[in-house]
Amino acid sequence: MLSKNSLAALKAPKKEDAYQPVLHRVQTASETPSKVKRNTIGRPPKAKAQKRTYKITLSLTPKQGEEISAKAGIAGEATYLYDQLLRAGIISSD
């Protein structure tokens, strides 16, 4: 009977199953695809027209900031204000 810490129960890997290095073939310029897919995991990127890159800085009193923070709840203040501007019809959702 083997002791509980004995490694004799483990099987040695067979020669065919042993690790073999994988060689990657280098692509020449003519073989490289014109569109390279990067970061294929996750949501697809937005079009440039849909990205929200325009920034506005808004200065409020601490009391006003607390009121907005309380109304926003778990959403961020900017997300809450963006939603309010959409609902009021001040901006469009393109």
DANOR-V640898 format. One record per residue. N is the residue number from 1. PHI is phi in degrees with one decimal (* if undefined). OMEGA is omega in whole degrees, 0 to 359 (* if undefined). Layout:
# DANOR-V640898
n=N phi=PHI omega=OMEGA
n=N phi=PHI omega=OMEGA
This chain:
# DANOR-V640898
n=1 phi=* omega=182
n=2 phi=-83.1 omega=175
n=3 phi=-74.5 omega=186
n=4 phi=-69.2 omega=180
n=5 phi=-101.9 omega=183
n=6 phi=-76.3 omega=177
n=7 phi=-95.9 omega=182
n=8 phi=-66.7 omega=181
n=9 phi=-73.6 omega=179
n=10 phi=-77.7 omega=181
n=11 phi=-87.9 omega=176
n=12 phi=-77.0 omega=180
n=13 phi=-67.2 omega=178
n=14 phi=-73.4 omega=181
n=15 phi=-60.7 omega=181
n=16 phi=-70.3 omega=183
n=17 phi=-88.8 omega=182
n=18 phi=-65.5 omega=181
n=19 phi=-63.5 omega=176
n=20 phi=-123.7 omega=181
n=21 phi=-64.7 omega=180
n=22 phi=-100.4 omega=179
n=23 phi=-98.7 omega=179
n=24 phi=-97.0 omega=178
n=25 phi=-81.5 omega=180
n=26 phi=-80.6 omega=180
n=27 phi=-85.0 omega=175
n=28 phi=-84.7 omega=183
n=29 phi=-61.3 omega=181
n=30 phi=-73.6 omega=182
n=31 phi=-90.5 omega=182
n=32 phi=-69.6 omega=180
n=33 phi=-68.5 omega=182
n=34 phi=-69.7 omega=177
n=35 phi=-108.3 omega=179
n=36 phi=-96.0 omega=178
n=37 phi=-82.8 omega=177
n=38 phi=-124.0 omega=178
n=39 phi=50.6 omega=182
n=40 phi=-74.1 omega=178
n=41 phi=-87.5 omega=177
n=42 phi=103.1 omega=183
n=43 phi=-76.5 omega=180
n=44 phi=-69.0 omega=181
n=45 phi=-68.4 omega=178
n=46 phi=-77.4 omega=174
n=47 phi=-70.0 omega=183
n=48 phi=-60.3 omega=180
n=49 phi=-69.6 omega=182
n=50 phi=-91.7 omega=181
n=51 phi=-71.9 omega=179
n=52 phi=-95.2 omega=183
n=53 phi=-111.1 omega=180
n=54 phi=-76.6 omega=185
n=55 phi=-108.6 omega=176
n=56 phi=-128.9 omega=176
n=57 phi=-102.2 omega=183
n=58 phi=-123.9 omega=179
n=59 phi=-101.1 omega=180
n=60 phi=-129.3 omega=173
n=61 phi=-75.9 omega=178
n=62 phi=-57.5 omega=180
n=63 phi=-65.9 omega=178
n=64 phi=-63.1 omega=178
n=65 phi=-63.3 omega=177
n=66 phi=-65.2 omega=179
n=67 phi=-63.4 omega=180
n=68 phi=-65.5 omega=179
n=69 phi=-62.5 omega=179
n=70 phi=-67.4 omega=180
n=71 phi=-71.4 omega=181
n=72 phi=-69.7 omega=180
n=73 phi=68.5 omega=182
n=74 phi=-79.4 omega=176
n=75 phi=-76.4 omega=177
n=76 phi=-71.5 omega=181
n=77 phi=-62.4 omega=181
n=78 phi=-65.1 omega=178
n=79 phi=-65.3 omega=179
n=80 phi=-64.0 omega=180
n=81 phi=-65.5 omega=177
n=82 phi=-61.3 omega=179
n=83 phi=-63.7 omega=179
n=84 phi=-65.4 omega=177
n=85 phi=-65.7 omega=176
n=86 phi=-67.0 omega=181
n=87 phi=-65.9 omega=180
n=88 phi=-78.0 omega=180
n=89 phi=80.8 omega=179
n=90 phi=-73.5 omega=176
n=91 phi=-124.3 omega=177
n=92 phi=-105.6 omega=184
n=93 phi=-91.3 omega=179
n=94 phi=26.9 omega=*
